Amino acid sequence: MADTRQIVGGGPKKVLYTLATIGRMGVGKAAKALTAKNACKACAYGMGGQRGGMTNELDEFPSVCNKSVQAQSTDIQPGIPEAIFEHSIKDLAELTGREMEHLGRLNTPLFKARGADRFTPVDWEFALAHAASQLEATAPERSFFYSSGRSSNEAGFLFQLLARAYGTNNVNNCSYYCHQATSEGLASTIGKATSSVELEDLTGADLIFVIGANPSSNHPRFIHMLKNCRERGGQVIVINPAREPGLVKFSVPKSPRSMLKGGSEIASDYCQPRIGSDIALLKGIAKAVLELGLEDRDFIAAHSSGFEAFAADLAGLGWEEISATCGISAGEIAHIARQYGKAENAVFAWGMGMTHHIHGVENVEAIANLAVLRGMVGKRFAGLLPLRGHSNVQGIGTIGVKPVLAGDVLAKMEAEFGVSFPTARGMDTMVCLKTAEAGAIDSAVIMGGNLWGATPDTAFASRAMAAIGFKLFLTTTLNMGHVHGLGDGEVMVLPVTARDEEWEPTTQESMFNYVRLSDGGIRRLDNVRPESWILGEIGARVLPGSPIDFKGFSAHARVRDAIAAIVPGMEELADIDVAKREFHIKHRVMHTPEFGTPDGKAHFVVTPVPAAATGQLSLATIRSEGQFNTIIYEEKDSYRGGAERDAVFLNGEDMAGFGVREGQVVTIASDVGRMQAVARAFDLPRGSAMAYYPEANVLVGTAVDPRSKTPAFKSVPVWLELAAAEA
């Protein structure tokens, strides 16, 4: 078993890694990339913009992390040599994700003809004309548009505008595979779909819950806030099946004291429920709060509804059932409740460990219930904080890249442009792909990301993507999704500018509802184009008679004027490029108990305890320290004992019971697939397993949460298959 007890997150090794990465980038290029007035392109925690590339909205400097440097190292690569495209797509498909990422930047449009086995570099005129002709030949209802969270607000707005003017509401973003359950769960409880706190609120919290998330790997700058909370006498309660070393102790590079003493203690309490049992645990904490008389009765009476049903449900739930389900004793749960009861200001932060379940929405509702129980929503320094992934995934949703728009937003958009948009309900991401698998999607426009790699059931993803006759990709680099699942149809791949290369300023929104302005303007490659320019060109060709002047409207100032007029809370966007004044979106941060529900109150929601998974093991797919979403920067995970991408992490006692040795190659199986993996012992509850995403997607089925349509990447029933000689 790899001993991870001595592993400390961050620290000198990460500093040296950053220096080495900057060395490969070139100090001059790295400095230019990291200090220019552009928002960080990594996670949605956010930094950069008009305060400077390594400064956050609290004017803290340097606000930079390993993820920022890794992301920038990709952007400043030279163009992929055209000789690479003399190789077949089959050859390219043999590369790993990391190898694909390090080929370089895409600097020429690529075309794969029907039945062809390789890409051919083409010029922009051919690429745009051919893409437009394919979309013109497609019935709009037989198409879908998908965007990652990397794109700007301006490009995203134009993207969904083009799709709807073209005639489809099949418009999606990557949140359907990550935090859509959060949006649904917050809407039903507090009437808002995003964080109720701003970054400054973390500076006054005396308790921060970190639930189903591993920010030491995925949001490293959040660790700084956790460290500060501990140092001012506050508590950090981590709820996570896996005991992640970086959440136990982390050496914060920007803190000399933390570095000198060999790391800072992060978790004051570390609770490890079984995978998928969070509702039982959260209800147990709420039950203990009530039994100990620690609830805020005045807040409940004045600012909530549904408490009686909520309390009655908890009263009927026995401690024996709670502990048997989640694996946590009543005593430990009561201890957490007492810690919560002592807190004056508590923030609840969570990640995809909460949303990636068939009951993901209910998980979020259970968190919100717990916050409302003590009046921890609707005041300074307390509230609800979903830890969102990509840098502008929240902004992409705000400006309308989703299948269903609010009625008032749709009406304003139609009035603004003098057009009527389709009325049919748009399909979510999974339904789009299942429709494609059934042969009913002819064209897809995919802006950024790796939809193939992000989709559960890799065999299904390949079938669905391959069945689409024409696929148009907009991307900065090639990834696995550009060489897998292509089928016999046509494929066009167009190279786009990175955020700091945009021809005009763009805007992005952080997980704290904070909108930044990125200057762009850096020139690195000679044959890349902004997404908005490409969309304007295609719109003008596909819809020449439209009242929307797509070419003219691709000017970002015009797009921002439209967003400001149409999207509630975004009014300040209209003059952001002139005033250089970044802002929080109106009516989202909640410092007073005014909720967005019809009755203006927070709603308690009864959340049933889900049935236990019916497998030998329950598997959660996870990210490594050296990756971001589907992008693999490093093959080994320094925070998990140097484990490689083919690892399966198991409880040590389970391994002994199965007769499995450390480092043994095993087959892990589910109802949808199998994969060979190397067994690694890890601090997990009995019956739990973890494996890396996206490699372990071969094991994940396509069933979704019925409310959010989010797949269950985190609670997959699996089993080990051992040959007689191995057993």
N, C-alpha and C positions, 0 to 999 in steps of 0.2 A: 504493500500500500504506500502510495506517495504521501509523505508526511507534509500536510499543508499547514500544520499548526504554527510553524515559524514564519510562514509567508506573511509579509506586510504589503498592503497595497501601496501603489505610488512609489515614492522614495528615490534614492540615488539611481537605481537601475532605470527607472522611467525617465529621469533627467538625462542620463547618458543615451538612452534610446532616442529621445527627442533630439539631442545634439547630433547623433549619428544620422537621423532622418534629415535634419536640416543640412548636414554636410552633403548628403546625396543630392538634395535639392539645389544646393549652392546657397551660401549665406545671403548673397545679394537678392536672389529670387525669393528666398524664404522670408527675408525681412520685408520685402515689398508686399508679398502675399499676406503676411500676418499683421502688418501694421496699417495697410490701406483701410479706408473707411468703408468697409463692407462687412455685412453680418456673417458670422461664422456659418459655414455650410454643413457642420456636423449636427449635433443633437439640438433639440428645440429648447434647451435651457437658455440659449441665446447669449450672444455677446457681439461686440463690434458695432458697425454702423457709424453714426456721426460722432460718437465719442472716441472713436479710434478702434483699430482692429482687435486690440486685446483688452478692451475696457467694457464693463457691463453698465447697466443703467444706474447702478449705485456708485459709478465712477471708481470701481475697484480695478486696480492694475497691478500685475498682469492677470487678466482673466483668460487664461489659455490652458489647454490640456492636450494630452496625447492624441485624443480624437481629432482635435483641430489640426494638429500638425500632420497627422496621417491623411486627412482629407485634402489638405493643401498640397501634400506631396504628389497626389494623383493629378491634380489640376495642372501642375507646372511641368509635367512630362512633355518631351518632344512628341511630334506626331508619329503614329505607327508607320514604319516603312512600308511602302506600297508592295514591296516584294513579299510581305506576309500574305497578301491576298492571292498570291499564286498558289498557295496551299488550299486544299479543299476544306469545306466546312467540317467534314469528318475529322480532318487533322486538327482543326481549331478546337473541336469538341473534346479532344483528348487532353487539353490543357486544364489545369485546376483553376478555381476561381481566382486564386492569388496570381497565378501566371497570366491569366487573362487580364487582370487589372494592371499588371506591370508591362503589358505590351506597349503602352504609350497612349497618348490621346488620339482619338479618331479625328482625322483632318481632311477627310474627303467623303462625299456621299458614296454609299455602297448599294449595289443592286444585285439581287439574286433573281434571275428569271425563272419562270415556271419550269420545274424539272431540273434546273441547274444544280451542280454540286459545289459551287463556289461563288463567292462575291466578286463583283466587278466594280472597280472604281468608276464613277460617272461624274459628269459635270452637273452644276446646280440647275441649269435650265432643264436638262433631261429629267433630273430627279423630281423637280417640282411639277413639271408638266405631266409626268407619268403618274405621280401620286394623285394629282388632281383628277386625272382621267379615270383612275381606278375608283376613287370615291364617287365621282359622277355616275359611274356604272353600277354603284351599289345602292340598293334600296336602303334608306336611312335606318329603318327599323331592323335591318340585318347588319348593323354595325355597332361597335362600342368604342368609347374614348376612355382611356385610363391614364392617370397622372400620379407620379410619385410625389413626395413632399419636399423635393429639392427645388422645384421651380418657383419663380417669383409670383407674387400676387398678380402682377400685370399679365404675365404669360398664362397663369391659371384662369384668370377671368376671360381672356380672349379665347382660351381653349374651350371652356364650357359654352361661351357665346357662339363660337363656330359650330360646335356640336348641335346646339339647340336650333340655330338658324338653318343648319343642314337638315334637321328634321328628326333628331333623336334625343331622348333624355337618358340614354344609356351612358351616363357620365359618372365616372368613379374616381376615387383616389385611394391611396394605400391604407387609409384609416379603417377600411372594412376588414383588413387583416391585422389591425392592431388595436386602436382605441375607440372604435365605434361603440363598443359596449359601455365605455365611459360616458360618451355623449348621451346615450339612451338612459343610463342609470342616473346621471345627474339631472337630466331633464325631468324625470319622474319624481325626484325628491326635492331639489332646490330650484327647479325651473330654469336652470342654466346648463349649458353643455360643456363648459370649459372650467379652468381653474378659478376658484373663488379668491385666491390670494395673489399678491404681487411679490416680487423678489424681496422687497424690503420687509415683508411680513415674517420672513424666516429669521430675521435678525432679532426679533422679539419673542419668538416661540420658546417655551421652556419644556416642551415635549414635542418630538417629531416621530411619528410612526412611519416606518418604511416597509411597505407591504407588497410582497410579490414583485420585488424589483432588486436589481443588483447595480446600483449607481456607481460602485467602485469601478466597474467595467464600462458601463453604458452612459453615465452622466457624471464623470469624475468631478466636475466643479461643484456639484451638489454636496459632495463629501466635505468640502470646505465649510459649508453651512452646518453640517452635522457636527463636525469637529468644534466649531464655534459654540454650538448649542451645549455640548458637553462641557466646554471650558468655562462657560458662565454658570455652571451648576445645573443645567437642564438634563433631560433624559432623551435617549434615542432608543426606541423599541423597534427591533427588526423582526418581522414575521416573514419567514422564508423557509421552505423545506430544506434547502441546502445551506449549510453553514459556510458562507463565502468568506474566505480570509480577508478580503478587502473591506468587508463590512464589520469585521471584528477589530482590525487595526489598520490604519492607513497613514502613511508618511506623506503629508501634504507638501508638494514641492514649493508652493508659494509661502510656506510658513517655516522660517528658519528653526523655530522652537520645535516644531513637529519633526523636522528632518533630524535635528541634533539628538533628540531623545529616542530616535529609532521608531517613530510612529506615534500616532495619537489613537487612543481608545475611541472607537466609534459607537458600537452598540453597548448600551447599558444593560439591556435585556435582549436575548436572542431566542425567539420562539420558533420551533420547527414542526409545524403541523404536517400531516400527510398531504401529498399532492391532491388538490381538488377538494379539500375539506375545509376551506376557509370560512364558508358560511357558518358551519357549526362552531368554529372558534370565535368568530366575530359576534355571533349571537350569544355565545358563552360569556364573552367580555361584557356585553350589554346586560345580560342577566345578572352578572355579578355586580355591576354598577348599581342596578336597581336594588338588589338584595342588601348592598352596603349603604344604600341611601345617598348615593353620590350624584344622582341626576340633578339637573337644573330645572326644578319644578316651575319657577317663574317663567323661564324661557319657553318651556314646553307649553305652558298655558297660554302665553301671549303670542307665540310665533310659530306654532306647529299644529298639525292636524293628524289624526290617525293614531295617536298615542295609545288609546285604550286597546285597540286591536293588537297593536305591536306588543304591549305589555302582557296581554292575555296569551299571546302566542308564546312568549318567553316563559311565562309561568307554567305552561303546559309541556315545556321541554325539559326533560330530566337531565341531571348532571351526568348520570351514567351514560346516556345516549350521546351527550356532547363529547365526553372524553373518549368513548369508544370510537366515535366517528373521526375526530381530528387527531387523536393520539396524545393530547395534552391534558394533564391532570387538572382537576377542579382547583387545586391549590395554586398551581402556576397561573391559571386563568384569573383567579382572584387577585394574585399579586399584580398582574398587568392592570386589572381594573383599579386597584388602589393607586398605582402610579398615575394612571389617567385621572383618577379622582383628585389627586393633589395638584394637577397642572392648572395653571391660570390661562395659558394660551397653547393650544395643541394644533399642530398641522398634521393632516393625514396625507401621505404621499404614497402612490402606488404605480405599478407598472403592468406589463403584459402578463405577469403571473396571475393577475386578477381578471384580465379581460379575455384571455385565450382559453375559454371554457364554454361548454354548451350553456352554462348558467352564468356567463360573464356579466350580464347586466345585473343579475341578482347579487353577484359579488360586490359590485360598485354600490348598489342600493344598501347593502349591509354595512359598508363603510360609512356611507352618508348617514344612515340611522345612528350609528355610534357617535358621529360628530354632533348631530342635532341633539342627542340625548343629554349632552352637557353644554349646549349652547356654543359650540365651537365653530359655527358658521355665522357670518354676518357681524364680525368684529375684527379689529386690527390684530395682527400677529397670530391669527388662527384661521383654519379653513381646510379646504380640499384641494389637493394638488396632484393631478394626473401627470406622471412623468412621461411626456410624449417623446417620440423618437426623432424623426427627421426634422431638420431645421425649420421648414415652413409647412409641415403637414397640417398644422392648425390653421394657418393662413389660407391654404388651398381649400379647406372646407369652408372657412368664413366667406370667401368670395364666390362660392357656388359650384365647386367641382364635386357634385354629388347628384344622385339620380332624382331626388325630390327637393325642390326649392320651396321655401315658405311662400304662401299665396301672395303676401304683400310685396315680397321681393320680386317674384315673377311678374306681377302687375307693373311694378316700377320699371323693370327691365324692358317689358314690351312697350311701355309708354316712351321710355327714353330713346328707343331705336325705331319705333314705328313699325314693329313686326309682331306677328303672332307666333308663339312657340308651340311645339307639340304638347298635347294634353295627356298622352299615354304615360303611365307611371314608368319611370326608368328602372332598369334592372341593376341590382347590386353586382359586385365583382364576381362572386361565385356563380350567380345565376347567369351572368354573361358567359362565363367559361363553360358551364354546363350546356347552355344553348349552343355554344360553338361546337362542343363535342357532339351534339345532336345534328350538326350540319346546317345550322340555321344562322350562322354569322359569316358574312362574306369579307368584311374588312374590319380592321382594328387600328386605331391610332394610339400609340403608347408613348407617353412623354416621360422619359426618365425611368429609373427603377429597373427591376428585374422581375417582371410579373411571373415568368415561368419559374424562377427560383423561389419566389415567395409563396407560391401556391401549394397547398397540401396535396398529398398523394401525387408524387412526381410522375408516375405513369399516367395518371389522369391529366396532369398539367401538360404533358407532352402530347397526348391525344387531342386535347382541346385546342391547344395553340396550333398544332399541325393542321387541324381541320379548317382554319381560317385562310381563305384564299389569298388575301392581300394583307400584309402587316407592315405598318409604317412606324418606325422607331425614331425618336429624337433622343440623342444621348451624347455625353461627353466622352465616354470610353466604351469599349466593348465589354460585355459581361456574358455569363453563361446563357442568359436568356436570349442572346442574339445568335447562338449557334445550336441551341437545343429546341426541339418542338417546332421546327420550321416547316416540316412537311414538304410537299411538292409545289406549294403555291409560291407567289411572288413575295419578296421581302425588299423593303427600302429602308436603309439606315442613314439618318442624316446627322452630321456632326454639329453640336451646338456649343455656344460659349459657356464657360463657367461663370459663376456669379460675379466674380471680380473682373470678368472680361466683357460684361454686357456693354452695348454701345450707348445705352442711356441708363440713368439711375433706376433701381428697382426697389421694392419693399418686401419685407418678410415679417412674420408674426411669431413670437416665441410662445412657449407654453404658459407664460405669465400674461398673455394677452397684450404684449408690448410690441408695437410696430416699429421696425427699424428701416432706415434708408441706406441702401448700398450704392456707392458711387459708380462701381464698374470702371471701365476705361482702360484696364490693363490689356496690352496686346501681346499675345504669345504665338498664336498660330494664324496662318494667313487664309484658311479656307473654312473657318467655322462661322456660324451665323446664330444670332439670338433666336430663341424659341418664338418670341412674339413676331419677329420678322418673317420667320418661316410660316407661322400660322396666318399672318396677314396675306402673304403671297398665295397660300393654298386657298384661303377664303375667297380672295378676289377671283381666282380661277374657277373654283367650284360653284360659287354663287355670284356670277357677274351682275345679275340684275337686282341683288339685294340692296335695300336702303342703307345697310351697314357698309360703310366705306372701310373694308377690311385692311387695305394697305395703309390708308391714312390713320385708321384707328389703332394700328400696331404701335403708334407713337405712345410712349408710356404716360406722358402727362395727360393725354386724352383718356387713356384707360383709367387713370386714377380719378379723374373728374367723374367718370361714369360710376366707378365703385363708390365714391363718396356720396353720389346722389341716390344710389340704389341700396347699398348695404347698411343696415342700421348700426350705428356706433362708429362708422368709418368716415365720418364727415371731415375729420382733420386730415385725411389723406390727400384732399384736393390740392393743398398748397405745401405739402411736406417737402417737395424738392426746392421750393423757394425759401420757406421759413427754416428749413433744416431742423424742424422741431419734431422729434419722435414722441410717441404717445401711447398711453394705454387705451384700448378700445372701450368706449363708454358702456356703462351699465353691466360690466362683467365682474370686476373686482368688488367684493362684497365686504364693506367695512361697517355696514349697518344691516340689521335683520330685515331686509326688504327682498323678498324672493320673487322669482320670475314665474311662479305658478299662478293659475287663474285667481286663487283666493289670496295670493300674496304671502302664503305661509309655507314653511318647510313641511314636507309630507313624510311621515313614517310609512314604510312599506314592509309588509310581512314577506319574508323571504324563506321559502321552504328549504329544508336541508336536503340537498340532492342525494340520490341513492349512490352508494359506493360503486366505484368502477369494478367491472367484472373481468378482471384480468389477473394473471399471476403477479404483474407489476403495473404501476401507473407511471407512465413516462411523461416528462416535460422536455420539450425542446428548448435549448438555451443558446445564448451568444457567448463568444469567448472575449477575453480582454483585447485580442488583436483583430476584432472585426467590427463592422458597423452595418447593421441590417444584413443584407446578403453579401456585402463586400468583405472579402477576406484579405486583411493586410499581413497577418502573420499566421503561420500554420500551427504554431505551438502556443498554448495558453499558459502564460507565466503565473497566473493567479491560481491555477489548478494543477500545479506540479509539473508543468511542461507537457500536459496532455495534448495529443494531436487530434486532428479533425475526426478521426474514426473512433474516438473513445466512447464508451458507454459507462457512466458512473453509477455505481451500485452501493448499497449498504453492505458493509463488511460482513455482518452476520448472515445476510442473505446470500452473499457469495459463498460463504462456508457451507451453508445449507444446500446450495446448488452444486457444490463441489467445483467451484470455479476459482482459479488462481489469478492473482494480480498479473496483468499483462497477457492473459489468455485470450485468444481469438474466439469469439462466440458468435452465434447467429441470434439476432434479436428480431422477433416477428410480431406482426399485428394482423388484423383482419384484411389489411390492404397491401402489405408488402413485407419484405425482409431485408436486412442489411447485416453485413459482417462488421463486427466492432471489437475493439480491444477493451477488455474489462478493467476498470479502474475503481478501486475502493474510494469512497468519499463519505463525508459526514452527512448522511441522509437518513430519514426515518425508514424503518423496515417497510418493504413493499414499494419503494420509490426507485425511480431510475431517471437519468438525464442523458441526453445526447445532443450533439450540436445541430443547430439549424444553419443552413438549409439541408445539410446532408441527410438528416433524419426525417425530412419530409416524406420520404418513401414509406414511412410508417404511419403517417397522419391521414386520417380519413377526411372526407369532404363534408361531413355533417356540420351544420352551423348552429349557433345560438339563434333561436327563432326570432328574437327581438332585434338583435344587432347584426345578424348575418355574419358573425365572426367565427372562424373555424376554431376548433379546440386543439391548439398546438400544445397545450400544457397539461392535458389529462388524458393520455392515450393508453388504453389497455394493451399491454404487450406481454410477451413471454419469451423465455430463452429456449432455444433449441440446441441441445448438445448431442453430438454423435456419441455412440457407445464408448468410443476410445477416449473422448474428452471428459465424459461424466465421472 
